[in-house]
Amino acid sequence: MDEHVIEALGKTRVKIKNGKVIEVGEPKIEYCPIFDKYRGIKKLTSKNVKENIEFRINDFGFCTGERTLRMQDFLSFGVSETLNTAVEAGEIDVVVTVCEGCGTVILTEPELIQGIGGRVSGLVSTTPLEDVINALGVENILNSETAEINQIEGVIKAIEMGFEKIAVTLVSAADAKKIRELEKQNPNVKIYIFVAHVTQISEEDAENLFKYADVITGCASKCVREIGEDKSHFRAGESIPIYGVTEDGKKFLEMRIKKIGGLKDKKDPQLPKPLL
């Protein structure tokens, strides 16, 4: 029996068991411009969150053994798209990220990075899905028996596999600090930290993320947006800004912007409501 817990659109906690949505919490965000643009959702409710997750299950096998793992580049802009471009260009060797049914995974193929990262919401916990594990390869999964999510151990595994330019996706300031300590212990390795899913983060954690991360998404975080603007970091996007905190982060975002032919200015950008 498989069980997967995610924080989906609106940071709504959702539990999926055997391909069925069995629990849906209350959205913490009422409005998300991304889901308005792509799905026409004007107000997030438990009902339309459930419908969206059911759509993902039916459309690409989300949280099931029928999961479609690869996805072509549709020239949109986000963390997985930026990682995809950097790997394609040889600026990053490998991405340590997460996938339902596998937990922490180590990926080198741009289409896998896009197909997994671009379609998974904040993954809280997951259990093994044998078909997905076999499709990705047991050797590319941190723990195929438990589908453990542990990004620090994932980076250690990537180093042991011989990779030197490693990107990792995180949601935790504490993990970001530990990753930087790990980098110091491995002078031949460069680690790039990409942070997403920061809605409701504390001010202290937001400050720490800006100390350690290369790229941070604004999501619906009041603190991240305030710090990002105050410190005049490179920013791409308006409704959901992405900040290039370091020179490397800025470079990766600029590479992606160049690939998609630039970002259009929005006359009246809609923000998530409320910012938390």
C-alpha distance (Angstrom), angle and dihedral (degrees) to the residues before:
residue distance angle dihedral
M1 . . .
D2 3.78 . .
E3 3.79 126.8 .
H4 3.79 130.0 -176.2
V5 3.80 129.1 -174.7
I6 3.79 119.5 -162.3
E7 3.77 138.4 170.7
A8 3.77 99.7 -133.3
L9 3.80 134.8 179.2
G10 3.79 110.8 -21.1
K11 3.82 87.4 18.2
T12 3.80 86.8 -80.9
R13 3.80 113.9 167.8
V14 3.81 109.8 -125.3
K15 3.81 130.1 -179.3
I16 3.81 120.4 -156.4
K17 3.80 121.6 -169.2
N18 3.80 125.4 -177.6
G19 3.81 91.9 -16.6
K20 3.82 94.3 -49.3
V21 3.80 129.8 107.6
I22 3.80 103.9 -124.5
E23 3.81 103.2 166.8
V24 3.81 133.4 28.5
G25 3.78 123.8 179.4
E26 3.79 128.8 -158.7
P27 3.83 117.6 -75.9
K28 3.80 114.0 -111.2
I29 3.81 90.2 -156.1
E30 3.80 121.7 56.7
Y31 3.81 97.9 -163.3
C32 3.81 133.4 27.0
P33 3.83 118.1 -177.6
I34 3.82 92.2 -151.0
F35 3.80 94.1 58.0
D36 3.79 90.5 42.3
K37 3.81 90.6 53.6
Y38 3.81 98.0 44.4
R39 3.82 103.5 27.4
G40 3.82 103.5 21.9
I41 3.82 92.7 -121.4
K42 3.82 108.8 157.1
K43 3.80 97.4 176.9
L44 3.79 126.1 22.2
T45 3.80 115.0 -129.8
S46 3.80 133.1 165.2
K47 3.80 87.5 -106.2
N48 3.80 97.4 55.8
V49 3.81 92.0 40.0
K50 3.83 87.8 56.3
E51 3.81 90.3 47.4
N52 3.81 91.2 50.3
I53 3.80 93.2 51.4
E54 3.82 90.5 46.8
F55 3.80 88.0 51.3
R56 3.83 89.7 53.5
I57 3.81 91.0 48.9
N58 3.82 91.5 51.5
D59 3.81 96.2 38.5
F60 3.81 103.4 47.9
G61 3.80 106.2 -1.5
F62 3.79 96.7 -100.5
C63 3.82 110.3 -166.0
T64 3.83 92.0 2.1
G65 3.79 137.8 97.4
E66 3.82 88.6 -105.8
R67 3.82 91.8 65.9
T68 3.83 113.8 149.3
L69 3.79 101.8 -135.3
R70 3.79 104.9 -177.4
M71 3.77 125.4 67.1
Q72 3.78 131.8 176.5
D73 3.76 122.1 -123.0
F74 3.81 108.4 -91.9
L75 3.81 93.3 -174.3
S76 3.78 95.2 -112.5
F77 3.80 123.2 136.8
G78 3.79 128.5 -113.0
V79 3.80 144.0 99.2
S80 3.82 97.9 -69.6
E81 3.81 90.7 44.7
T82 3.82 90.9 50.9
L83 3.82 91.2 48.6
N84 3.79 90.5 47.4
T85 3.84 90.8 55.0
A86 3.82 94.1 45.7
V87 3.82 92.3 50.9
E88 3.80 91.2 46.7
A89 3.83 89.3 52.7
G90 3.81 92.8 49.0
E91 3.82 93.4 -115.6
I92 3.82 90.6 117.7
D93 3.82 124.5 35.1
V94 3.78 100.8 -164.2
V95 3.80 142.3 3.2
V96 3.80 123.1 -140.2
T97 3.80 106.1 -155.5
V98 3.82 140.4 135.1
C99 3.79 135.5 -93.7
E100 3.81 131.4 -175.9
G101 3.78 110.8 -105.3
C102 3.82 92.0 22.0
G103 3.80 109.2 49.2
T104 3.81 113.1 -155.8
V105 3.81 111.9 17.7
I106 3.81 135.6 -176.5
L107 3.81 112.8 -139.1
T108 3.81 134.2 -174.7
E109 3.82 102.3 167.5
P110 3.83 116.1 90.7
E111 3.83 92.9 -146.1
L112 3.81 90.8 53.6
I113 3.80 91.9 46.9
Q114 3.79 89.0 53.0
G115 3.80 96.9 40.0
I116 3.79 94.1 49.7
G117 3.80 103.1 32.2
G118 3.78 96.1 39.4
R119 3.78 92.8 54.6
V120 3.79 106.8 38.2
S121 3.80 121.0 89.4
G122 3.80 121.9 -152.4
L123 3.79 100.5 -46.9
V124 3.80 110.6 -147.3
S125 3.81 99.0 173.7
T126 3.78 138.6 -15.9
T127 3.80 141.9 179.6
P128 3.81 128.6 -138.0
L129 3.81 120.7 -74.9
E130 3.80 105.1 -166.8
D131 3.81 96.6 -155.8
V132 3.80 92.7 52.0
I133 3.81 91.7 45.6
N134 3.81 91.2 51.1
A135 3.80 91.8 47.2
L136 3.81 92.0 53.7
G137 3.80 94.8 38.4
V138 3.80 124.8 -109.5
E139 3.81 89.5 -114.1
N140 3.83 89.9 63.7
I141 3.81 95.3 53.9
L142 3.80 124.7 83.3
N143 3.80 94.9 -140.3
S144 3.79 117.5 -0.7
E145 3.82 92.3 -178.1
T146 3.82 96.3 58.3
A147 3.85 104.7 16.6
E148 3.81 86.7 -132.5
I149 3.80 118.7 -170.4
N150 3.81 108.0 -140.2
Q151 3.79 115.6 139.2
I152 3.81 95.1 -175.0
E153 3.81 92.1 55.9
G154 3.81 87.9 43.9
V155 3.81 90.8 57.7
I156 3.82 90.3 47.2
K157 3.82 88.9 52.8
A158 3.83 90.9 49.4
I159 3.82 89.8 51.9
E160 3.82 90.3 49.0
M161 3.82 88.5 51.1
G162 3.81 88.0 59.4
F163 3.81 101.4 -105.6
E164 3.80 117.0 146.3
K165 3.82 105.6 -179.7
I166 3.79 102.5 54.6
A167 3.81 128.4 174.3
V168 3.78 120.1 -165.2
T169 3.80 130.4 -170.0
L170 3.79 114.8 -139.6
V171 3.79 141.1 174.1
S172 3.82 97.5 -170.7
A173 3.82 131.8 80.4
A174 3.82 90.0 -156.6
D175 3.81 90.2 56.1
A176 3.81 90.8 47.9
K177 3.81 90.7 56.1
K178 3.82 92.0 48.6
I179 3.80 91.0 48.8
R180 3.82 90.3 55.4
E181 3.82 89.5 50.8
L182 3.80 88.7 50.7
E183 3.80 90.0 50.9
K184 3.83 90.7 55.1
Q185 3.80 89.4 54.2
N186 3.82 90.6 54.2
P187 3.83 107.1 49.3
N188 3.82 93.8 178.5
V189 3.80 91.8 57.1
K190 3.81 128.0 81.3
I191 3.80 116.4 -159.9
Y192 3.79 123.1 -163.4
I193 3.81 116.3 -160.1
F194 3.82 119.6 -149.5
V195 3.80 115.8 -174.2
A196 3.80 127.0 -162.3
H197 3.81 138.2 157.1
V198 3.81 94.6 52.6
T199 3.83 100.2 147.7
Q200 3.84 110.2 135.9
I201 3.80 93.2 13.6
S202 3.83 115.6 154.5
E203 3.80 121.5 -108.2
E204 3.82 90.7 -115.0
D205 3.81 92.5 52.2
A206 3.80 91.1 46.3
E207 3.83 90.5 52.7
N208 3.81 90.1 49.9
L209 3.79 92.7 49.0
F210 3.79 89.2 56.7
K211 3.83 88.2 53.4
Y212 3.79 95.1 53.6
A213 3.82 112.2 20.7
D214 3.80 130.4 85.5
V215 3.81 98.2 -158.9
I216 3.82 128.2 20.5
T217 3.79 129.0 -179.2
G218 3.79 116.7 -139.2
C219 3.83 94.6 -142.1
A220 3.81 107.2 166.4
S221 3.80 93.1 -43.2
K222 3.79 116.3 135.8
C223 3.83 92.5 -167.6
V224 3.80 96.6 48.3
R225 3.80 92.1 48.9
E226 3.81 93.0 47.7
I227 3.81 93.5 49.3
G228 3.80 92.3 42.2
E229 3.79 92.3 53.9
D230 3.80 95.3 39.0
K231 3.78 94.3 52.9
S232 3.81 91.7 46.6
H233 3.78 94.3 -128.4
F234 3.78 120.2 172.3
R235 3.78 106.4 -82.4
A236 3.77 130.6 -164.6
G237 3.78 121.7 -171.1
E238 3.78 130.6 15.3
S239 3.81 112.8 -138.4
I240 3.81 91.4 45.0
P241 3.82 105.1 13.2
I242 3.79 122.2 -157.7
Y243 3.80 115.8 -153.1
G244 3.80 125.5 -146.0
V245 3.80 97.8 -150.9
T246 3.81 98.0 177.6
E247 3.79 131.8 34.0
D248 3.81 87.9 -102.8
G249 3.79 90.6 51.4
K250 3.80 90.7 49.7
K251 3.81 90.6 48.7
F252 3.81 92.7 52.1
L253 3.80 92.6 49.4
E254 3.81 92.0 46.9
M255 3.82 90.2 51.0
R256 3.78 90.0 54.7
I257 3.80 93.7 45.5
K258 3.80 90.0 51.3
K259 3.81 91.5 49.7
I260 3.81 93.3 53.8
G261 3.80 93.2 44.7
G262 3.79 97.3 -106.8
L263 3.79 135.8 -58.0
K264 3.78 119.8 -80.2
D265 3.79 118.2 -125.6
K266 3.79 112.6 -116.4
K267 3.80 116.5 -139.6
D268 3.78 94.0 -153.6
P269 3.82 110.3 12.9
Q270 3.80 113.7 -160.3
L271 3.81 115.1 -134.8
P272 3.80 128.8 -153.4
K273 3.81 112.2 -93.0
P274 2.92 121.9 -107.3
L275 3.80 108.8 15.2
L276 3.80 107.6 -142.5
